């Protein structure tokens, strides 16, 4: 599982340097192919290809007429590309997504169990300050023993 936050950088060519902690897990469990996409244009989701294929199987089960399926497919296809990790442990983030989410320079890389979430560091700091956990969030989490 991917967990924690490991700050890193995306270079001027759009390559994400995968943090060593996550790279070790990738080397142990996954191959070198990834699907990089977004559901909101604010962050990049970096899915090992085998994990992304599980999501695709779930999407395929939805009716083609589903408006939610159409919206999701539009987003993940528009922002998405297959990327292969290079010898230096870097992944090329799709240009459209880099531009939309301002993914250049300092970024934060969060482990989200089966994928990595990459966000501009400054934008993330603003988001976390603007959206702290509320009492209602605490109650919802407590219902799950968290």
N, C-alpha and C positions, 0 to 999 in steps of 0.2 A: 504494500500500500504506500501511496505517496502521502506524506504528512509534513506539516511545518511550512515555514517560510524561509526561502533562501534568496536574498537579493543578488542580482547579477546585472548584466548589461546586454543590450542589443546593439551591435556595431552598426556603422554607417551603411553596410551592405545588407542589413536586415537579418543578421544571423544572431540567434539567441544562444548564448553560452549556457548549456545545461549545467546547473550547479552539481558539484561532485556527489553530494548525498543522493540526489535523484538519479544521477548517471549510474551510480553503483546498482541501484534498484533496477534500472532499465537493463543494464548488462546481465543481471541475474535472471530476470523474468521475461524480458521482451526482446524483440529484434530491433532493427535499425530504422523501421518505417513507422511514420506517425501521420495522423490526420490533424491538421491545425485549422481551427475554425473559431467562430464566435456565435453566440445566440443573441448578443446585444450590441456588438460593435465597440464595446468599452474595454473588453479584455479578450485575450486569446486563450482558447482551450487547446491544450496539446495532449492529444489522445494517442497512446500506443495503438497502432492500427488494429490489433486484435481486439482491443477494448472498444474502439470505434465501430468495428463490425458488429459487436453485440448491440450497440445502440441502433445501427442500421436495421438489424433484424427486428427490433421492436417497432421502429418506424414503419417497416414494410407490413406489419400486421394491422396498421391503421387503415381505414378506408381511404381510397384515393380522393374521395370527395370531402374529406375532413378539412375545414378551413385552418385548423391548428396545424395539421400535417403540412399543408401548403406553405404556411408562414414559416414553420420550422425549416422545411426543405429549402425555401428561398434563402433564409439567413445562412444556414450551414453550408449551402452550396456557394453562395455569393462570396463569403469570406473564406471558404475552405480550400485547402490544397493538401495533397500528400507531400510529405517532406521526409528526407532521409538524413539521419544524423551522420555527420562527417567524422573523420579521424580525430579531429580536435574537440569533439563533443558538442558541435554546434548544429542548430536547426534553422533553416531559412523560414522566416515568418512571412506569409503572403503580404505583398505590397499593399493591397487594398486595406487589409486589416491593420497593418503597421500605421498607415496614414490615418485611418479612422480613429484608432485607439491611442494614437501618439506613442507608439511603441518604438522608441529609439532612446539610446542612453540608458539611464538607470531604471530598472524595472524590479518588481517583486514577483517571485515565482512561488505560488502556493501549491502544496500537495492537497488534492481533493479526492483522496482515496484511489481512484482508478485513472485520474488524469491530472495534468498540471494546469493551473490558471495563471496567466501572465498579465500583469497590469502595470501601466506607467506608475512609478513610485509616488510622484507628486499627486496624481489623480487619486490613487488609493488612499493616501493620507487625508485628502479632502473628503473623500467618501466616508471613511471611517469616523472622522470628526462630525460629519453632518448626520450620520445614521448610527448612533450608539445603540446598544441593546436596551430595550425598554422593559418595563415591568411585565407587559403583555408577552414580550418575547421570552422572558424568564419563566412565565407560567406555562407557555407552550413547551419550552425545553424541559421543564420539570415534569410534565406529563409523560415524557420519554425517559425520565430518570437522569436527566442531564442538568 
